[in-house]
Amino acid sequence: MNDSAAHSSDGGWAADYRAWYPMRVAAYVANSGAGTVSVYDARLEQPAAVVQVGAGPTGVGAAPDGDTVYVANGLSNSVSFIDTLSRKVTATVPVGRRPFAAVPSADGRRVLTANWGADSVSLIDAATRKVTATAPVGNLPHSIATIAGGRAYVTNSGSNTVTVLSADGRLEATVRVGDFPSGIAGTHDGKRVFVSNTGSGSISVIDTATNKVTGTLPVGKAPLGVVVAPDDRHLYAVDSTENALLVLDLTTNQVTSRIPVGKAPQGVALTPGGRRAWVTNDDSNTVSIIDLDTGKVRGTLPTGSKPEGIAITPR
C-alpha cells in the first residue's frame, strides 16, 4: 500500500488539508426547532457540520475577523460562542430573557443581544465573554444593526420604534418607524440604516447623522431579514409571506426583481464579494442560494428544523 492509499483509508490527507487550509468562508444557520446550527462551506456550497447550541436559537452574528460566530439561544436565555476553526462552542454567556439577535459591534470588541422578553439589550465583552452592561430599549426588541463609531440601532417590534444606543449602551435617540419593525441593516459607510416593517409592508430609511426617517419604501407584504450589498447600491429583503427575495436599487429606491425561494423565508446573508445571497426558509427547512448576477436560485440545501437567522463569515 502506498502512502497515498494509506492516507485515503484513514482520512489522513483530508485531515491534513483541513488543518493547513481551514474553511474560512462559511454560512451558519440557526435552527430554532432543533437547538442546532448548520454550517456550510460557502464556496463549495455544501454542508460541513452541525453544532449543538442552546434551545431555540434564532439570531446569528459573525465577528469581523471571522474567528467567532455568536448565536442567540431564545429559549435558553444565552449566547453561544462558536469557534469557526474547530466549529465547537467555546463559551455560553447568560443574557436577558428570550434573546432574539446576537450581533458584534463594528470593531468586534462587543456582542449585543436583543432580549425580546426583557425589553433590553445586553452588551457582552467579546474578550472576557461577560456582560458588561444592560440597556433598556423599547418593547419586544428584535434585531440589531451596528455601525462604525460604536452606535447600535435596535428594532422594537412592540413599540414600532428603533432605539439608538451609544457604544457604552446609553440611549441616544428613539426613532418612530412602521408597524412591527423586525430586520435591520446599515450601509457600509454607516450613513443609512434600513428597517423592515413587517406589519406595514415597507422599509424605513434612517439617516444616521440626524437619526431621522428620510424615506419609506413600499416593499412586498411582510419584509423580514434585510442586508445591504458591499457597494451600498442594493438592498436585499426577504418577503416572508410572498416567499421571495426582493432586490431594491438604492439609487432609485425601487424593487427591481423578486426571486422565488422556499416557504416563509426569514434571514438573508451575502457572501463576502456580494455575488451570492443565502436565504433561510423556515417552513421548508432549507436554505436557498441565489446567484445575484443572474437573479436565479443556484441551489437549495437542507437545514435543521425551523431555520431562522444566518450569518456568513467575512473571510
Wavefront OBJ file of the C-alpha trace (Angstrom):
o trace
v 0.000 0.000 0.000
v 1.458 3.386 -0.945
v 1.338 6.498 1.259
v -1.488 7.989 -0.763
v -3.671 4.931 -0.272
v -2.855 4.808 3.428
v -3.875 8.412 3.906
v -7.015 7.871 1.847
v -8.070 4.943 4.010
v -7.787 6.805 7.305
v -8.697 10.284 6.126
v -5.131 11.468 6.691
v -4.776 13.651 3.627
v -8.222 15.152 4.168
v -7.376 15.852 7.805
v -4.033 17.407 6.811
v -5.754 19.567 4.214
v -8.331 20.799 6.710
v -5.594 21.602 9.221
v -3.476 23.600 6.793
v -6.302 25.144 4.750
v -9.266 25.602 7.107
v -12.657 26.567 5.721
v -12.829 30.330 6.175
v -15.938 31.495 4.342
v -18.810 29.591 5.914
v -22.531 30.069 6.369
v -24.038 29.481 9.819
v -27.794 28.841 10.087
v -29.669 28.783 13.410
v -32.257 26.000 13.525
v -34.734 27.237 16.117
v -36.654 23.966 16.222
v -33.610 21.762 16.675
v -31.257 23.605 19.035
v -28.524 23.406 16.421
v -26.553 25.488 13.956
v -25.969 24.099 10.464
v -22.585 25.024 8.992
v -21.936 25.168 5.241
v -18.864 25.716 3.130
v -19.981 28.873 1.336
v -17.571 28.392 -1.567
v -18.339 24.753 -2.256
v -21.997 25.314 -1.287
v -22.285 22.110 0.666
v -22.930 21.093 4.304
v -19.883 20.945 6.560
v -21.052 20.395 10.153
v -23.853 20.635 12.696
v -23.160 22.332 16.042
v -25.305 21.800 19.123
v -26.120 25.091 20.855
v -28.816 26.205 23.302
v -32.578 25.834 22.960
v -34.474 27.882 20.399
v -31.562 29.520 18.550
v -32.638 32.401 16.322
v -30.177 35.194 15.514
v -26.606 34.651 14.327
v -23.731 37.116 14.011
v -20.160 36.739 12.752
v -17.179 38.557 14.248
v -15.429 40.968 11.846
v -12.278 38.822 11.875
v -14.281 35.676 11.070
v -12.900 33.764 14.061
v -16.113 33.545 16.091
v -19.837 33.222 15.434
v -22.433 34.267 18.014
v -25.820 32.565 18.399
v -28.781 33.895 20.401
v -30.494 30.994 22.169
v -34.024 32.314 22.674
v -35.254 29.544 24.964
v -32.028 29.227 26.974
v -31.534 32.956 27.645
v -27.938 32.716 26.483
v -25.476 33.336 23.668
v -23.246 30.584 22.291
v -19.746 31.476 21.061
v -18.678 29.148 18.226
v -15.028 28.945 17.210
v -15.045 28.867 13.405
v -11.820 26.863 13.100
v -12.878 23.964 15.325
v -16.627 24.562 14.823
v -17.154 23.984 18.542
v -18.938 26.018 21.223
v -16.248 27.667 23.349
v -18.480 29.667 25.698
v -22.115 30.103 26.705
v -22.959 33.527 28.136
v -26.193 34.153 30.101
v -28.088 37.253 28.898
v -31.596 38.690 29.218
v -34.830 36.813 28.653
v -35.604 35.494 25.168
v -32.641 36.901 23.218
v -33.515 37.094 19.542
v -30.379 38.572 17.977
v -26.633 38.411 18.711
v -24.575 40.942 16.752
v -20.947 42.092 17.111
v -20.081 45.775 17.268
v -18.370 47.176 14.180
v -14.964 46.923 15.865
v -15.663 43.402 17.146
v -14.996 44.271 20.776
v -18.554 43.715 21.963
v -21.506 41.441 21.234
v -25.001 42.878 21.593
v -28.148 40.839 22.144
v -31.738 41.961 21.611
v -33.578 40.478 24.582
v -37.127 40.111 23.241
v -38.577 39.027 26.568
v -36.800 41.629 28.714
v -37.079 44.814 26.600
v -33.334 45.242 26.878
v -30.001 44.848 25.118
v -27.108 43.011 26.763
v -23.575 44.205 25.969
v -21.000 41.404 26.158
v -17.248 41.950 26.195
v -16.090 39.675 23.365
v -12.718 39.009 25.011
v -13.838 38.272 28.577
v -17.197 36.861 27.487
v -19.020 38.634 30.279
v -21.997 41.004 30.208
v -20.708 44.494 30.995
v -23.947 46.456 30.702
v -27.678 46.067 30.109
v -29.512 48.835 28.289
v -33.302 49.301 28.374
v -34.883 49.696 24.932
v -38.419 49.566 23.534
v -40.978 46.785 23.675
v -40.034 43.413 22.125
v -36.578 44.189 20.682
v -35.999 42.047 17.614
v -32.808 42.811 15.683
v -29.715 44.997 15.871
v -27.514 46.797 13.339
v -24.148 48.182 14.433
v -22.221 50.876 12.574
v -18.731 52.367 12.676
v -18.180 54.528 15.728
v -19.889 52.071 18.037
v -23.553 53.003 17.760
v -26.254 50.332 17.627
v -29.754 50.524 16.127
v -32.342 48.210 17.709
v -35.763 47.408 16.231
v -38.554 47.297 18.814
v -41.345 45.202 17.297
v -43.856 46.010 20.024
v -43.215 49.767 20.090
v -42.887 50.463 16.350
v -39.620 52.233 17.096
v -35.865 51.947 16.702
v -33.662 52.642 19.734
v -30.254 54.201 19.059
v -27.581 53.262 21.608
v -24.105 54.688 22.086
v -21.070 52.411 22.232
v -21.441 52.083 26.020
v -25.185 51.437 25.890
v -26.544 54.915 26.593
v -29.790 55.991 24.923
v -29.108 58.464 22.108
v -32.439 58.574 20.285
v -35.758 56.848 19.684
v -36.941 56.804 16.085
v -40.555 56.136 15.093
v -40.861 53.722 12.138
v -43.551 51.452 10.663
v -45.603 48.615 12.110
v -43.754 45.676 13.697
v -40.173 46.600 12.756
v -38.036 43.483 12.619
v -34.988 43.173 10.366
v -32.404 45.947 10.190
v -29.184 46.615 8.269
v -26.827 49.535 7.788
v -24.831 50.683 4.794
v -21.113 50.005 4.927
v -20.355 53.728 5.037
v -22.574 53.973 8.122
v -24.697 56.802 6.718
v -28.036 54.993 6.465
v -29.919 52.246 8.265
v -32.790 50.275 6.713
v -35.623 48.869 8.834
v -38.060 46.239 7.568
v -41.565 46.985 8.846
v -43.109 43.528 8.669
v -46.603 44.722 9.576
v -46.582 47.659 7.141
v -45.029 46.067 4.062
v -42.386 48.784 3.968
v -38.797 49.698 4.736
v -37.913 52.830 6.715
v -34.691 54.647 5.839
v -32.904 56.314 8.774
v -30.222 58.972 8.289
v -27.633 58.195 10.980
v -26.368 61.785 11.071
v -29.748 63.075 12.242
v -31.440 59.845 13.398
v -34.498 60.844 11.387
v -36.528 58.789 8.909
v -35.797 60.218 5.462
v -37.932 57.825 3.424
v -40.339 54.899 3.489
v -40.061 52.339 0.709
v -43.056 50.107 -0.156
v -41.762 46.542 -0.497
v -43.777 43.339 -0.657
v -46.217 42.266 2.043
v -44.147 41.288 5.077
v -40.424 42.101 4.740
v -38.253 40.493 7.383
v -34.496 39.910 7.060
v -32.520 42.591 5.182
v -28.916 43.052 4.081
v -27.047 45.730 2.126
v -24.717 44.950 -0.786
v -20.988 45.642 -0.248
v -21.125 48.626 -2.623
v -24.182 50.078 -0.802
v -26.086 50.245 -4.097
v -28.586 47.439 -3.485
v -30.679 46.200 -0.604
v -31.932 42.621 -0.335
v -35.055 41.861 1.723
v -36.950 38.614 2.232
v -40.732 38.784 1.964
v -41.865 36.202 4.494
v -45.399 35.809 3.114
v -44.633 36.054 -0.607
v -41.759 33.515 -0.365
v -39.380 35.739 -2.254
v -36.121 37.649 -2.045
v -36.683 41.265 -3.099
v -33.914 43.255 -4.770
v -34.028 47.045 -4.284
v -31.957 49.534 -6.254
v -30.917 52.141 -3.689
v -30.223 54.757 -6.348
v -33.882 54.720 -7.417
v -35.420 53.187 -4.250
v -37.354 50.737 -6.438
v -37.800 46.973 -6.268
v -36.108 45.688 -9.410
v -36.753 41.962 -9.034
v -38.454 39.290 -6.954
v -36.708 35.927 -6.729
v -38.791 32.933 -5.539
v -37.287 30.998 -2.613
v -38.655 28.496 -0.077
v -41.583 28.841 2.296
v -41.609 31.577 4.967
v -38.113 32.976 4.397
v -36.621 34.593 7.485
v -32.990 35.601 7.183
v -30.606 36.634 4.424
v -26.828 36.985 4.245
v -24.344 37.732 1.475
v -21.039 36.094 0.632
v -18.049 38.445 1.066
v -17.981 39.508 -2.581
v -21.718 40.123 -2.628
v -22.417 37.830 -5.587
v -24.415 35.203 -3.676
v -27.308 35.552 -1.259
v -28.246 32.810 1.193
v -31.864 32.784 2.433
v -33.264 30.637 5.251
v -36.708 29.127 4.633
v -38.448 28.463 7.957
v -41.318 26.317 6.688
v -39.232 24.404 4.138
v -36.289 23.538 6.425
v -33.937 24.668 3.682
v -31.560 27.431 2.701
v -31.693 28.884 -0.830
v -28.525 30.068 -2.568
v -29.135 32.823 -5.128
v -26.812 33.984 -7.887
v -27.320 37.741 -7.753
v -25.765 38.247 -11.199
v -28.470 36.134 -12.852
v -31.226 36.554 -10.265
v -31.771 32.795 -10.075
v -31.594 30.170 -7.338
v -28.481 28.092 -7.966
v -29.011 25.611 -5.151
v -31.166 24.544 -2.203
v -29.665 22.799 0.822
v -31.362 21.075 3.771
v -31.142 22.617 7.242
v -32.358 21.590 10.653
v -35.888 22.276 11.892
v -37.139 25.877 11.550
v -34.093 27.774 10.241
v -34.170 31.468 11.090
v -31.032 33.586 11.438
v -27.992 33.283 9.189
v -24.507 34.759 9.084
v -21.617 34.255 6.682
v -18.078 34.705 7.928
v -16.266 37.586 6.199
v -13.143 35.614 5.281
l 1 2 3 4 5 6 7 8 9 10 11 12 13 14 15 16 17 18 19 20 21 22 23 24 25 26 27 28 29 30 31 32 33 34 35 36 37 38 39 40 41 42 43 44 45 46 47 48 49 50 51 52 53 54 55 56 57 58 59 60 61 62 63 64 65 66 67 68 69 70 71 72 73 74 75 76 77 78 79 80 81 82 83 84 85 86 87 88 89 90 91 92 93 94 95 96 97 98 99 100 101 102 103 104 105 106 107 108 109 110 111 112 113 114 115 116 117 118 119 120 121 122 123 124 125 126 127 128 129 130 131 132 133 134 135 136 137 138 139 140 141 142 143 144 145 146 147 148 149 150 151 152 153 154 155 156 157 158 159 160 161 162 163 164 165 166 167 168 169 170 171 172 173 174 175 176 177 178 179 180 181 182 183 184 185 186 187 188 189 190 191 192 193 194 195 196 197 198 199 200 201 202 203 204 205 206 207 208 209 210 211 212 213 214 215 216 217 218 219 220 221 222 223 224 225 226 227 228 229 230 231 232 233 234 235 236 237 238 239 240 241 242 243 244 245 246 247 248 249 250 251 252 253 254 255 256 257 258 259 260 261 262 263 264 265 266 267 268 269 270 271 272 273 274 275 276 277 278 279 280 281 282 283 284 285 286 287 288 289 290 291 292 293 294 295 296 297 298 299 300 301 302 303 304 305 306 307 308 309 310 311 312 313 314 315
